[in-house]
Amino acid sequence: MKFGIFIEQNLPRPWTADDEYRLLKESLEQVELADRLGIDTAWVVEHHFLEEYSHSAAPDVFLAAASQRTKRIRLGHGIVQLPPQINHPFRTAERIATLDLLSDGRVEFGTGESTSDVELEGFGVDRTQKREQWAEAIDAIVRMFVEEPFAGYQGRFVDLPPRNVIPKPRQRPHPPLWVACTREETIQLAASLGIGVLSFNFVSPNEAKRWVDDYYATLCSDACVPVGFAINPNFAVVAPFLCHEDEATAIDLGLEGFDFFRFSGLHYFAAGEHRPGATDLWRAFKAEHTKPAADRSLFLSTGPLAGDEMKRAGIESHRGAVGTPEQIRTLMRAYSDAGVDQVMFLIQGGRLDHREICASLELFAAEVMAEFRDEEPSRQRSKATRLAPAIEAALARREPARDAPDYTIGRIETDAGS
């Protein structure tokens, strides 16, 4: 099984003039460290206007910076929002290809639609149409990667003329494709399109096994007609992460930060009422978190991470990988046995200290990661052999790249005064 770090850039108020600067610099240092430790992927989100929850509005810029500070770690968009009003398909293809070249072919191209009204309404995206917009955009973009020239695209939301979209990515035919999934319906869609799953809801190993089995069953069936020109058969889950030799210390360090992460996420994606520039989520969180009658944690369990206690009320999915190296090893083994291909560690939350994040990653790498890394080459070979017939059959069902159209751009008119 592989491991990634998942960077949301959570930033509670009150803010000082240097807080966003510090957050970006520390995030880059965390990616550099993960690269040195041998962690497989750094995943970075794209969100807009979600104050305190996520200040990661330009992941392409961040990942470009990370590409020049790292050597081997994969650089994951988790995700690019594909509704055309947010990211035009031509510009998305250009940016992904450029990043792939700069990083020597290390891009993982995660995509999605966005779910927050704050973002969708900000860009004028109709919620009822966002899935269809994503579907048209991803279809057009993967064609841009391989067609020379791109033969154009006429859809309901994406209407693009033929152009030779340059540059082309270093990975051929294109970087691995992923899609954000929070519902079983979307997992099945990913499998039917030959796309990897980025499961962004916190699922237990037991629940993950059911989803993984269903995903691979569909991917290996006649229902799989790839949207890309290569299949990315992978299933990744996200988990809160804080590794410490002492369990109580791990819980104490991670409790407030991951509680706030969940609290601020629920504000935007579920039940919050927001006044831009005025709503103070950290203050609201602290008021709720410290109520005498309230459960101390909305997010973590203070019970054992391993064993029967994990099975109570989904504790394993809420607490995630917060605990000792041995406890985290047990949880990672359960995910591996469930068929999960990668666990993405949510490493930032609330006021969790940068030094503690780095120490936690170092301890995990030293005490836990090696045994899973040693198993990975054999697992990959076995998986490739098992899936090869289904992948070959699925790619045969995919429409090939289109021939260059008979299309000429006329004489370019220029303003005489320019």
N, C-alpha and C positions, 0 to 999 in steps of 0.2 A: 504494500500500500504506500501511496505517496502522501506528502504533507505540504500544505501551503500556509502562508499567513494571509489574513484577510484584513484589509485596511479600510476603515470607514471614515476616519478622521472626525471622531466624536469630540466636541469642544464645548463643554458647559460654560455658561456665564458665571460670574462677570468676566468680561474680556479686558485684557490690557492691549496696548498698541502692538505688542510683540507676540501675542499668543498664536495667531495664525502662522506667522513666520516660524516660530518655534515648532509648531505642530508639523509643518511640512519638512523642516530640517530633521526633526526626530524620526519622522516616518521614513525618510530616506536612509537614515542611519539604521533603522530596523530592517529595511530591505537589504542593505549592505551586509549586516550581520547574518541574516538568513541565508544569503548567498554563501558566505564563508562557512557556515555551519552545514551546508549541504541540503537545506530545505528546498523543495522542488519548485514551488511557485509563489510569487507575490501577487495577490489579487487586489485590485483597487476599484472602488465603486465610482459610479457617476451619479451625483445628485445635485439638484439645484434648489436654492432658496430654503433648504431645510436647516434653519439655524439651530445650532447646538448638536443636532443629530449627526449631520455630515457636512463637512466643509470641503468635500472632494468634488469640485465642480469641473475640473479640467484634468481627468486622469491621463489623457494622452501626453500632456505636458509633464506630469509627474513621472510617468513611466519612461518617457524619453530621458529625463534626468537620471532615473534609476538605471537605465540601460548603459550609461557611461560610467557608472560606479560599480557595476557587477560584471561577472564573467559567465556564469552558467545558469543562474536561477531563471526559470520561465517567468515572463511578464504578462500577467493576466488582466484583461479588462473584465471586471466583474460587476457591472456590465456597461457596454455602450448602449444608450437608449436610442432605439432606431426609428421612432416616429419621425418622418421627414422634417416636421417643423422644428424638432429639437436638433437632429443631426442629419443634414442632407446626405443622401446615399453617395454622391460623388465625393463629397468631402470626407465621409467616413472611410471609403475605400482608399483614398489618398493618404489619410493619416495612419491607418493600420499598416499599409504597405511601407510607408516611410519608417514607422517604428520598427517594423520587422527587419528592414535593412540596417537601421542603426544598431539594433540589438543582435545582429548576426543570426537572425531567424529564431527568436525566442518568444514570439508573441502567441498568446492564447486569446482568441477572439470571442469573448463572451458578449452576448446580446440580450436585449429584453425590451420591454414596453414602457416601464415605469408604472407605478400604481398609485402614487400620491396625487391627490387633486391639486395640491400646492404647485407641483411641477407641471402636471398636464394642463391645468387651466392657465398657468403662466405662459406656456407656449402655444396655447390655443388648440390643444389636442382633445378631440372628442373621446371620452372614455369608452363609449360603445364601439368605436372604430379602431382602437389602438392595436388590437390583435391583428386585424387585417393589414394595418399599416406596417407593423413589424414583418408580417409574412411577405409582403411585396418588397420591402426594403432589403431583407436578407437575401431574397431570390436575386434581386438586381445586383447587390454588392458582390456576391460570389461570382457572378458572371463577369463583373468588371475585373476581378482578379485573373481570370483565365482567357477571356476573349480579347483578341487584338486585331482590330479594334472592338470595343464593346458595341454590340449590335443594337443597343437601345432597349427601352422598356416602356410599355404602355399598360398601366394598371389603373385602378380606380384612384389611388393616392400617389402613385409614383409614375410620372410621365417624363421620360428622359430620352433625349436624342442620342444617336450614335456618336461616340467619341472614343478616342484611344485614351483610356484612363491610366495615367502614369503617376508614380512609378509602380512596378509590379512587386509583390512581396518576395522576399528571399525564399520562404518556404513554398514549395510547389506541391500541389496546385494552389494552396493557400494555407494560412494558419488554421489550426484546429478550431472548429466551431462549437460554441456552447450556448445554452440559453438558460436564463434564470427561471427556476421552477419553485412554486410554493404550493401547487395543487397537483393531484394525481393526473388530472386532465392534461396539464402542460407537460408532465413527465411522459405521458403517452405520445403527445405531439412531438416531443424531442426525439423519442425512439423512432417514430414513423418518418422523421426527416433525417435520421442518421447523425443527430447532434448530441454532444455531451450535456449532461444535466448538472447545473449548479443549484443544488437544493439549499435555499436560503432560509427555510424554517428549521427550527431546532428539532431534529428527529432522533429518537432512540435507535440503537442498533436493531432492535426487533422490528420497529416500524420501517427502518431503512431497508431491511432484508426483503420485505414484501414489495417495496417500491423498486428495488434493484432487480428482483426477479421478474417483475412485470415489465420493466424497462427492457431488459435483455430478451425477454420472450417476444416482444413486439419488434425490436431491432432485428432479430433473427428470422422474422416472418416475412411473408410476401407484402405485408402492410408497409414495410420500410421502402420508401422511395426517396433517396437522399436529396436534400436541397443543395448540398455542396458537391464538389467534385472529388471529395474524400470523406470518409466516415470517421467520426470521432467517438468511439464506443467507450464512454467513461461516465461514471457517476460520482459526483463530489458532494459532500455534506459540510456544513459549517458548524463549529462548536466553540463556545467560550473557552478561553485558555489562560491558565495561570499555574505554572509548575513550581512547587517549592518542596523542600525536604520535609517540612512540617505541614500537615493537613490544615490545622487550625489557622496557621499563618497564611496559607494559600487562600483559604476562604475569606479571611479578614482582609487581605489585600484586594481580592477580586470582587467581593460582595457588592460594595457600593457602586463601583464603576460599571459592572455589567447590569446591575439593577437600573442604573441611569440609562444605559444604552437601550434597554428594553422599554423603559418608561418614555424616553424621547421618541423611539420608533412608533410605539402605540399612539402617541400624540398625533403624528403625521399620517399614519396608515390606518388608524381605526377611529378614535373618538375625540380627537383634540379640536379645539377652536383656537385659531391662531391670529394674532395681530402682528404683522411683520415689523420687526425692529423693536417690538415692545414686550411680547410674551417672554417671560423668564422661566424656562423649563427647569433649570437647576433649582431655583427657589421653590417652584411648585413641587418638584421631586422631594426636596429636603423636608418640606412641610408634611408631605404624605408619608415619607419613609420613617419619620421620627414620631408619628402618632403613637401614643401609648398602646392603643388597642390594635394597632396594625401588626401584621406579621413582619418580622424584621426584614425579610427578603421577599421580593416579588419574583426573583429570578433564580436564586441558588437554593439548594438544599444543604442543610448542615449535617445531614445524615451521611452514612458511608457511601462512597462512590461506587464500590463494587459489591456484588452479591445481591441477595434478595431485596435489600432496601432500594436498589436502583429501579426495581420494577414498580414501585409504588408511584402512581399518579404521574408517570412520565418524568420522574426525577432525573434520570440519566440524561434526558435531552435538555432539561433546563440548566442543570449544573454544568454539563459538558465536561471539558477537560480541565477542571479546576481541582487540583489536589496534588498528591505526591507523585513522584515518577512511577512507582509501582501501581498506584491507582489509575494513572493515565495509561500505562501500558495495558492494564486489563481492559480498559474501555476501548483503546485502539485495536486490541486483538478482537474484541467483539464486533467492531465495525469491519475489520478485515474479514472475519468469518462470515459476515453478512453480505460480502461481495462489494463493499464500497471501495472505489478506486482511489479516492483522495479525501482526506479530512483537511478542511480549511480552518485554521485557528483564528478566531476573532481575538486579536491581541490588544486592541485599544477600547477603552470605555471610561467615561466620566473623567475623573482625575487620577486614574491609574498612572503611576510614575514611569517615565521612560526607562529609568535604570532597572526597575523591577521587571518591566517587559523584557529587556535584554537579558537579564539574569535568568529569567524564566525560560527563554528560548535556549540559552546556553546549557542549562541543566537538562532540559528535554533532549537536546542533541547528544549530550554526553551519556545519559542514562537510559534512554528509551529508543531513540531513532535508529540506531545501527542495526538492530535485529530485523526491522522491517525493510530497511534498505538492502540488507543482504538477501532477503527473500525476493526482492522486486524483479531482478532479471529473469529468474525462473518463472515467476508468476506471469510476467509479460509474454514470455515465449509460449507458455501453456495457453494463455488467453488468445494470443494471435492465431495459434493453430486451431483452437476451438471455433473461433469466429470467422476464419478465413473463407469458408464456403458461403456463409451467409452474406458477408461483406461483398464478395465477388458477385453474387447474384443480385444484391441490392444496387450496386454500382451499374450493373448491366441494365437496370430499369431506369436509370437516370438519363434524361435527355442530354446528349453531348453538347459541348460548346458550339455556338452557332458560327457559321461562316460570316466573314466580313460582308456587310451590306453594300449595295451599290449606292453609295452616298457621298456627295461632295459638298463641302461647305463653300458657299459663294464668296466673292470678293469682299474682304472685310472693309466696311465703311469706317472711316475715322473722322473725328471732329477736326476740322481744319485749324481750329485754334488751339489744339492740344499738342 
